[in-house]
Amino acid sequence: MAIKQLTVFVENKQGALVSITDTLSKHDINIRALSIAETQDFGILRLIVNDEKTAERILSEEGYLIKITEVVGVKIGDAPGKLSAALKVLDENKINMEYLYAFMARTEKHAYVVLRVEDNKTAEKALENAGFHLITDADICKL
């Protein structure tokens, strides 16, 4: 019962990621999970979306190199040790894990996203000025 993951190779330059997310948004593609890894020249964006066929088509049409990979999704309880228990099952069964990432945490109407940027203070100010609520340690404790 594998799920489909899109892997998108992205130039490591300002605006490259927003171009992809804008393109997906314009086609009503909702990102359910994501991970991005970087090298000096490019990034590897991994996405789970609500419509991978449409996402693959439109991103390919935009010139992005896309790969579809089947991955395993697992529901893990939100308590200490639950992730470790799932990983232990893989280990005990001699299954090597290449990477993992989490689905975005959701409240009734929100998703929480963590951003790594060059200048945190400038990014925080820009986001707040645009009407976004920044996540605090206290917010994280409530998840």
Secondary structure, 3 states (H helix, E strand, C coil): CCEEEEEEEEECCCCHHHHHHHHHHHCCCCEEEEEEEECCCEEEEEEEECCHHHHHHHHHHCCCEEEEEEECCCCCCCCCCHHHHHHHHHHHCCCCCCCCCCECCECCCCECCCCCCCCHHHHHHHHHHCCCCCCCHHHHHHC
